[in-house]
Amino acid sequence: MNKKKLWMIIGGLVIGVMSGLLVKFGNPGNMGVCIACFLRDISGSLGLHSTSKLAYIRPEVIGIVLGGFIAAIITKEFNVKGGSSPFIRFLLGMTVMIGALAFLGCPLRMVLRLGGGDLNAIIGILGFACGILVGIYFLNKGFSLKRNYKQPKAGGYMLPAIMVTLLALVIIKPAFLIFGVEGNLPPHAPILLSLTAGLITGVIAQRTRLCMVGGIRDSVMFKDSYLLLGFVSIFVGALITNLIFGNFNLGFEGQPAAHSVWYVNFIGMVVAGWGSVLLGGCPLRQLVLSSEGNVDSSVTIMGLMMGAGIAHNLKLVGAADNTMPALMILIGFLLFVSLVNRD
């Protein structure tokens, strides 16, 4: 095994163990780190949706962006660029978020849910893989959102600056932001632990290029298992930690922040996988790319947050009555984008 793959395995194990520890010390079950859920919580704190019990500025997301930013600066990989179909990326970000919230988790949480014994994650993984395969088909047919261009440096510093501001706000807790219901915060680990775990995850993800979408895509297109090793390692780390702390519960029913309507789980992750391929990376990868100065990824993050607000305000989360019609509309949108952006 070469050194590069070894570091990927070690990095994945570290993220998996830290995720299990975050659950042990207060984060929701099987939700050590979930980019979709945590961006949703930040959106709620900013008033983008009205589900107050899910309103909290999650330090893990702040840490991921700042960790990736620090790593990119030190390694001289910070490069401000953008201009690759930004509005389409914004809409794709919304689409991916709505698909992920139908499943109740991003690709990272999908693996963590499996590491906690939630067998519904297997349905999600199958749907996610199918969505990626559809995306790969259109990549092979010439799909492209066109190249990006060098941008003013100020644009690359904006998202890290926003994260520093959010960190200050989560400490101060000003009255104009929403934090839970009447001051009762959603389940969460201590701020310092959450921020540290985020920083470490950001550094690891920036150095290894960790991406679940990229892992499946590269395995299919190039027979390269490097990125996929990271998520296998995350699963193993989370599984071991959950077993040690008694947080492993094997089965489909009674899982934390989950539902067992298989077709919603499947189609939701089809949408998330397909949209992520068109974007060039999963939500975790978008956070890290934005920390490296990719302004298009920062626009995608804004789309993800807006999608979270729409999903909750229109009751498109989980297996709600409105979810499947919305997912069908989003599949139509993904097909349209895939067809009209082919060279």
ABEGO torsion letter per residue (X at the ends): XBAAAAAAAAAAAAAAAAAAAAAAAGBBBGBABBAAAAAAAAAAAAGABABAAABBBBAAAAAAAAAAAAAAAAAGABBBBEGBGAAAAAAAAAAAAAAAAAAGEBAAAAAAAAAAGBAAAAAAAAAAAAAAAAAAAAAAAGBBAEBBBBBBAAAAAAAAAAAAAAAAAAAAGBAABBBEBGGBBBBBBBAAAAAAAAAAAAAAAAAAGBBAAAAAAAAAAAGBAAAAAAAAAAAAAAAAAAAAAGABBBEABGBBGBBABAAAAAAAAAAAAAAAAAAGEBAAAAAAAAAAGBAAAAAAAAAAAAAAAAAAAAGABEABAAAAAAAAAAAAAAAAAAAAABX
